[in-house]
Amino acid sequence: LPTPDGTLDPHTLHTALTDLRHPGSPGAPAVPVLVCATAGTTDTGAIDPLPDLADLTRAHGARLHVDAAYGGPLLFSATHRPLLDGLHRAHTVTLDLHKLGWQPVAAGLLAVPRAADLAPLTHRAAYLNADDDTEAGLPDLLGRSLRTTRRPDILKMAVTLQALGRTGLADLVDRTLAAARTFAGLIDDHPAFELHSHPTLSTVLFRPTGADDTTVATIRRRLLHQGRAVLGRAATPTGLWLKATLLNPHTTTDDLASLLKLVEGHTPR
Ligand SMILES: Cc1ncc(COP(=O)(O)O)c(C=O)c1O
């Protein structure tokens, strides 16, 4: 069931996992295998209650995966890292550094606690790797990826980490999240706009006060067609919202005020 803030509700999850193991209707009970939580949802940037979900997942004998594609880089920031409490209890975590890591796509990573967890990647196939060639020193890219054909995505990430370091990235994360809070404040203070919720990461949902879905969709398309602004959209239990996913650490308060003015000017009367 969707919760108002778009996070996974532990009570609902507990009921769902219990029902799986003890189905009310005929049929063999299923064993829950994997719970997928999200640290930074695409729609609102919300973070699931990771410690509660880790407890529940363990109690039901399942594994926990956390999609931290968006929120994972908060780990760089001493200020925002506590939002990811519980992440270390996941069996696997995905990160996607094309958002709060400032990489061009593709920049996805799968993190596992032990190298042995990647054993399935060592699968051999005679047509792909000849052991005598590998032993003779020819490069063998198998065992490094789920995919056989892969660009060297890790190089740009390694260069960024080397150049900026943990603190450099933390600074970018902190500034970007600060810009989102500034934007939310501008919206909150503006009598013609409503704010969906105070941002957790850098996503801010807003709309002209009381705007229906058609109005919201129209504003977004007008701004796009006229080449003025690229806003996202998010469908929530309270209807459609304009979505600003802020990712530029150099965004100023003036930029954000101009964006709000643009939206106001493109709102159908
Ligand atoms: C929460 C979340 N998970 C996954 C993805 C997609 O990841 P990928 O592009 O690596 O498939 C996104 C967006 O890029 C996202 O916001």
PDBQT file of the ligand as one rigid body, heavy atoms in Angstrom, charges set to zero:
ROOT
HETATM    1  C1  LIG A 301      16.023   5.095  -7.011  1.00  0.00    +0.000 C 
HETATM    2  C2  LIG A 301      16.580   4.772  -8.390  1.00  0.00    +0.000 A 
HETATM    3  N1  LIG A 301      16.955   3.507  -8.682  1.00  0.00    +0.000 NA
HETATM    4  C3  LIG A 301      17.465   3.190  -9.900  1.00  0.00    +0.000 A 
HETATM    5  C4  LIG A 301      17.610   4.147 -10.876  1.00  0.00    +0.000 A 
HETATM    6  C5  LIG A 301      18.113   3.739 -12.233  1.00  0.00    +0.000 C 
HETATM    7  O1  LIG A 301      19.360   3.228 -12.180  1.00  0.00    +0.000 OA
HETATM    8  P1  LIG A 301      20.063   2.719 -13.560  1.00  0.00    +0.000 P 
HETATM    9  O2  LIG A 301      20.055   3.909 -14.469  1.00  0.00    +0.000 OA
HETATM   10  O3  LIG A 301      21.429   2.332 -13.133  1.00  0.00    +0.000 OA
HETATM   11  O4  LIG A 301      19.223   1.607 -14.061  1.00  0.00    +0.000 OA
HETATM   12  C6  LIG A 301      17.235   5.481 -10.617  1.00  0.00    +0.000 A 
HETATM   13  C7  LIG A 301      17.414   6.546 -11.610  1.00  0.00    +0.000 C 
HETATM   14  O5  LIG A 301      18.357   6.705 -12.280  1.00  0.00    +0.000 OA
HETATM   15  C8  LIG A 301      16.713   5.795  -9.350  1.00  0.00    +0.000 A 
HETATM   16  O6  LIG A 301      16.318   7.050  -9.054  1.00  0.00    +0.000 OA
ENDROOT
TORSDOF 0
